[in-house]
């Protein structure tokens, strides 16, 4: 998916544009193999990642696939790979790594939480990982303008219904 398609998504909010403006188009980060103090221009995907990092922080944050798999003593990588390949978990790629929101896993071990997995199951056929991550973090009219991420602990059934409605809207 190119950035033009992502930009036209209805759940894409002004927050990403505001973050880009506040950053002045430049941020300090450490590209792989680069010195830590190097300032590099942000592209749209970098800015989108920063916005998702901020949005998921309140629900446990984001972790790389390696970090998630390490939570399981043995077989963690294989189990996570099955979930990713089967599109059972929310994940997206950024800078050569797979990133996953932590809220979809139990705190101990490598166990999927039921409600987030059901939401992903509804939307994975029609949204890519980036779009799905944005869907979870953007206000939704069917959820009284709360984000699915915020509503999930209080009323998972309602979030699953909103995901189902969104899937039908995307199929046209």
N, C-alpha and C positions, 0 to 999 in steps of 0.2 A: 504494500500500500504506500502510495506517495503522500507527501505532506499536504498536497492540495485536497486529497480525499479526506484526510483527517480534519483539515480546517473546515470542511463543509458539514461536519457532523453536528447535529443539533445540540448535543449535550456539551459541546466544547464551549467553555465559558470565557468570559473576559479575564478571568484570573490568570490564564497563561499569558495573555498579552500584557497584563499589568506586571506580572513577574518579569517578563522580558524587558519591559520599559524600566522597571526599578533596577534591573541588573545592568542597564546601559548597554546591553548586547555583549558584555564581556563578563566572564566569571573566572574564578580561580578554581581549577580542578587539576587532577593529575592524570593526564592521558597515559595509557600503558607505555612504559619505557621512557617517559619524559620526566624532567626535573619537577619537583613539587611546586615550585614558585612560578611556573610559567603561566602567564595570562593568555587565554585563548578565546577567540570569539565563540559565542554560543550559536548553534544552529537551532532550528525549530525543534528538533527531536531532543536536544539537550534541555531546552527550556520546558518542553512537555514533561521530561523525566523529573526535573526539579519540582514542577507543580505536583506531579503524582507522589513524589517523595514527601512533600509537605502534607498532602491530603491524606495519605495512609499513615502518617506518623501517629495520629491519635488512636489508631486501632492496632498498633504493634509494629508498624513500619513495613519496609520492604527488605527482602533478603535475597541473596543470590541463590541459585539452585544448589550450589555446593554447600552453602551455609544451611539450607533447609535439609538436604540429604544427610549432613553430618549429625543431625539430631537423632538419627537412628543408628544404632551400633553396627548392624550388618544389613545389607540389602537395601539401604536407603536410596542409593543412586538408582537402582533398578526400579524400585517402586515409584519414585518421583518421575523417572523417564516414562513409565507406563501411563501415569496420570497426565503428563504433558502431551504425550503422543495421542492419548485418547481424548484430549481436550476436556479433562475432568477438573483441571485447576486453572485458575486465572494466572497467566504468565505472559511476559512480553520480553523481547530482546532489546538491549541497549548496550552499546559499546562492547559487543562481543560476549556478553553474558546474559543468562536468563535470569529475570527478576520475578519474584513472586511476593504478593502481599501476605504478610504473616497471619492476618486475621482468619484466613481460611483453614488454618491448622490448629489442632489442640495444642495446649501449652507444653505438654510432655509427649515426647516421641514424634513419630511421623504418622499422624492420624488426621484424616480430613474431617472437618466439621460438616455436618449434613446440610444445613441451609445454604451456605455459600456454594457448596458443590452443586446443589440443585439449581441455583441461580445460573451458575456457569453452564450447566447442562441445557438450560433454556436458551441462552444467548450465544453460546459458542458456534452454533451452525450459521449465524448471521453476522457476527462481529469478530474482528480479529482481537488479539490480546490488548493492544493499545486502546481500541475502541471500548472494549469491555472494562478496562481499568477506568477509563473516563466515565463510563456509564455508572459504575459504582460510586464515583465521587461527586457527580453532578446532581443538583436538585432535580427531583422528579415530581411532576404534577400529581400523579396517582399516589404519592406519598406525602401529600400536603407540603410540597416543596422542600422536603428533607431529602438528603441523599440516601440511596439504598444502603450505603455503608453505615450511616448514622441510624437508620431505621431497623437494620437487621437484628440487633440484639433485642429490641422491643417487640417487633412484630414480623418474624421471618416469613410467615405465610403471605403477608401483604407484599413483601418485597418479591417473593417468588411469583405472585400474581402480576406484579408490575413488570417483571422480566418477561413473563409469558406474553403480556400485551405488547411490549416492545419488540419481541420476536415477530409477532404477527404484523406489526407496522413495518418492520424492515423487510419482510418478505413481499410486501406490497399486495 
